[in-house]
Amino acid sequence: MTDVITAALLPPDRLSPAFRDVLLDRCASGSYGLVADLTTLDDRYAAGAAAAQRHGIRLLCAVKASTHPEVLAGAARAGLGFDVANAFEVAAAREASPSAFLSLTSPGLPFGERAALYEAFRRGEIDRWHCDSLAQLEELARECPGSPVGVRVNLDGLEIPEGMPLWRPSRFGIRLDQLPLARDIAAGYGCSLRWVHAHNGSEENDLASYVFTASAIVSAASAAGLKLASVDLGGGLLSEPADLDPFFSAVRAAVPAGVEVILEPGRFWMTDCMALVTQVLDVKETASQVVLLLDLGLMSHLQWADHIRIPVLGTLVPGDTRPWRICGRSCFEEDWLDEWEPIPVAEGGPLPRPGDPFVLGNITGYAIELACDFNGVHRPAASFLRT
Ligand SMILES: Cc1ncc(COP(=O)(O)O)c(C=O)c1O
């Protein structure tokens, strides 16, 4: 363990000064693991909720992105609702708030969960229900006759503008040209198809893809004679909080007034709210690269944690053009962090040594949800605190 704890092995930006101090303390005391800053999270919730209110958008928090009670409680305090996918997530959301708006969109429910969820829907404890297939819609309508109902759609079969990050073909939802069939199935049980949902699955939505999806839904729904009550455009929001106004304004404008617009981001909420404090185990030179081995495993610690913030590293010798590469300690060839995150390098920057603490920023809530103990690389302890 090195004797000098240096701020240089923290990501250079996007950490509040107070959070930076917490992380430096952790480094100094050798308290490794995930550290989440609930103060920053609350600020994001507040900024998101305020922007949504300004533009008449209903904003939800996708429970799958973090089921941590503090994360969900903060969303409820900010007045956000929840996107849920099954009984476990309904229970987690209800634990955070007995009355928050709940929207259920599920690829498919286990048989054992259905009766209680239908009952909750009949009682009005689930506010939206988007079925993923015509068969699911028929079952919902049969179990909850006379109710408004919803479907998830995909954009299969549509002409998509070049470069738009829309995932196709999709295994989720029905095609837009099946909306008339869905309408008739619902009507057969006295139900009306009022809610349409699309999470395009790319998790990289940009404004153009949201607007394109919203417009496609609105025109298909109108062609099918639906009296739309809401359009839910799913998650995948990558905007900065400061840029939400133009974003929400454009999305709102793509849907007629009187039809609710819903967004249900997951990873957006905890962006830059969580860091992983870990340790350098080895630094290994090869002819073509410099390998930094950290005490972590991609699968155990970092799943779905793309856009990680990485400390700047120096070159081993002046003018060294070999790239640094960060890897974990699992026996898995692909346990490379930099497959998607290039490591920033600056001449004269810090050189990590075995034993140094090392902090990776912007770890998502998914990294906890998807964590495992593969290969004895145990999932990290996580602490949630206020700064
Ligand atoms: C239906 C639905 N809504 C919302 C989300 C949240 O997506 P993200 O975390 O990319 O914002 C997901 C993610 O898989 C999803 O499947």
The ligand as a Tripos MOL2 file, in Angstrom:
@<TRIPOS>MOLECULE
LIG
   16    16     1     0     0
SMALL
NO_CHARGES

@<TRIPOS>ATOM
      1 C1        -39.4190   -1.0670  -20.0490 C.3       1 LIG1
      2 C2        -38.2020   -0.3730  -19.5740 C.ar      1 LIG1
      3 N1        -38.3050    0.8760  -19.0850 N.ar      1 LIG1
      4 C3        -37.2290    1.5490  -18.6270 C.ar      1 LIG1
      5 C4        -35.9690    0.9900  -18.6410 C.ar      1 LIG1
      6 C5        -34.8070    1.7840  -18.1000 C.3       1 LIG1
      7 O1        -33.8360    1.9720  -19.0730 O.3       1 LIG1
      8 P1        -32.5360    2.8720  -18.7860 P.3       1 LIG1
      9 O2        -31.9370    2.4080  -17.5170 O.co2     1 LIG1
     10 O3        -31.6670    2.6520  -19.9640 O.co2     1 LIG1
     11 O4        -33.0050    4.2980  -18.6960 O.co2     1 LIG1
     12 C6        -35.7990   -0.3120  -19.1490 C.ar      1 LIG1
     13 C7        -34.4690   -0.9520  -19.1890 C.2       1 LIG1
     14 O5        -34.2560   -2.0860  -19.5800 O.2       1 LIG1
     15 C8        -36.9470   -1.0180  -19.6390 C.ar      1 LIG1
     16 O6        -36.8390   -2.2650  -20.1320 O.3       1 LIG1
@<TRIPOS>BOND
     1     1     2 1
     2     2     3 ar
     3     2    15 ar
     4     3     4 ar
     5     4     5 ar
     6     5     6 1
     7     5    12 ar
     8     6     7 1
     9     7     8 1
    10     8     9 2
    11     8    10 1
    12     8    11 1
    13    12    13 1
    14    12    15 ar
    15    13    14 2
    16    15    16 1
@<TRIPOS>SUBSTRUCTURE
     1 LIG1         1 GROUP 0 **** ****
